[in-house]
Amino acid sequence: MGRAGRACGVSAVKSKRVPRAVREQQMLDAAVRTFARRGYRAASMDEIAEVAGVSKPLVYLYLNSKEELFSAVIRRESAALVEAVTAAVEPDAPADRQLWSGLTGFFAHTAEHPDGWAVLHQQARTHGEPFALEVAAMRAEIVRFVTELIGAAAQEAGCIGELADREVAGLAHALVGAAESLAEWANVRTDDGTSGGREREGERGRPAAKDAAATLMNFAWAGMGRLMDGERWAPEA
């Protein structure tokens, strides 16, 4: 009877063992939250382990060091953001609709994951290599994607020869930069610790994802439309 009881106890312990992949994601979730709210330098492995509900030695066993943990967080959050943008695009739609849907995916993702966005947009960029390089690679991938969409729009408008590759790339960089700035404003934390992007539409003037995307389209696409129609701004002589 005693042996059976001990065997049953061992079996119960084994059944509660969390798979390594699941446990690692829990640690990354805890790290995202801690880095976003405390900052990279102030965040401690003790706090991350406590939030994850594991021991600090286990965090080191899985992710080696604070630097490697932060890099893993950046890679995961970058991949998730790129996936959200590309998955949101309607592939067979006109170029402007594709861009709008991609922007909507971007704003929806950053609003739903404000801690991940804070890590990418604030923390990783301010702590030098290799963290800034990881974010730069993610940003370059999004810029390439937007460049393709603007190029497709120019082709639809029949002005692909009038817009040089460098000009199309410049427009893409400007659009991505504007989207990042708008997401930063939309997701600013309020006094009660919530994110503006997660508030109900209309509260405190924070836009829903579709509204933020429409704002940027009105700002940028209308101007690009005039450019593609051959109308260019030039300073007075």
Secondary structure, DSSP 8 states (H G I E B T S, - for coil): -HHHHHHHHHHHHHHT---HHHHHHHHHHHHHHHHHHH-TTT--HHHHHHHHTS-HHHHHHHH-SHHHHHHHHHHHHHHHHHHHHHHHS-TTS-HHHHHHHHHHHHHHHHHH-HHHHHIIIIIGGGS-TTHHHHHHHHHHHHHHHHHHHHHHHHHHHT-TTTS-HHHHHHHHHHHHHHHHHHHHHHT-B-TTS-BGGGS-TTGGG---HHHHHHHHIIIIIHHHHHHHTT-------
